[in-house]
Amino acid sequence: MARGIEQWISELRAKSAETRAEAAQKLATLGEQPAAAVPLVAALDDADEQVREWITAALEGLGAPHKGDVAALVAQLAAHRSLQV
């Protein structure tokens, strides 16, 4: 992962909703970045609607997840309150 991607993934956990939304927006513009899948899914329950919308947009463009991330993604999705796997 490039340093920018790591920074944006880290910023998904920022206190500021504006910072989280900007990070998700940056990730959404990158296209296929499967390494970001696990942190994005973990952030799906963000309290801010705009952040959730950008996270969804980022997930739509990610491409197939890394083989090693599939189990973690399934577990996160299964535990997510608003999703059914």
N, C-alpha and C positions, 0 to 999 in steps of 0.2 A: 504494500500500500504506500502510496506517496504521502509525504508529510502533510499536505493540505487535507487529504482525506482523513487521516488520523485526527487532525485538529477538529475538523467538522464533526466527526463522530463523537469526540470528546465534548464538543459544545452542545450536543443533543441533551446533555445532562446539566446544562447551565441553569442558574437560578432565573435568569431573565427569559421570558417567553419570546421576546424579540430576538435574542441571541439564538435560542433553539430554533426558531422559525427560519432565520437566516442560514443556519447550518443545514437544516433539512432542505432548504431551497438550493443551496450549493450542491448538496448530494443529488438532488433531483436533476440537476443540469448535467451531471457527469455521464449519464448513460450507464452502460454495463459496468458495475462495480460490485460484484457479488460478495466481496469481503465486508461490505457495509450492511448486508442483510440482517445479521443477528442483532447489531445495535439498533437498527431501524425498527425491527419488530419489537424489540424491548421497549422502544419509545412510543409505540402505538397508543398507549393509554394516557398520553400527555393531556393535561388539563386544558390546554389552549387549542381551540378549534383550528386556527391557522397552522399551528405546528403539526397537528394531525393530518391536515390536508397536504402539506408539503411532504410529510413522511410517506403518505400514501402515493403521492406522485413519484417520489424517489424509489419506492418499492416496485412500482409499475415498470420502471426502466432498468432495473438491476440485471436482468438476465438470470440464468440458472445459478443457484447457490453453489458454493464450493462443496464438494462431497463431504468433507469433514464437518460442515455446518448444518447438514440436514437434520440430524438428531436434535440439535439445540433449537433449531427453528420449529420443528414439530412440537417439542416440549413447550416452547414459549407460546406458540399459537394455541395449543391445547389448554394452556393455563389462562389465556387471555379472556377476560370477562365477556367481551362483545363478539367474539368469533367462535365459530364451530369448525372443528377439523374432522 
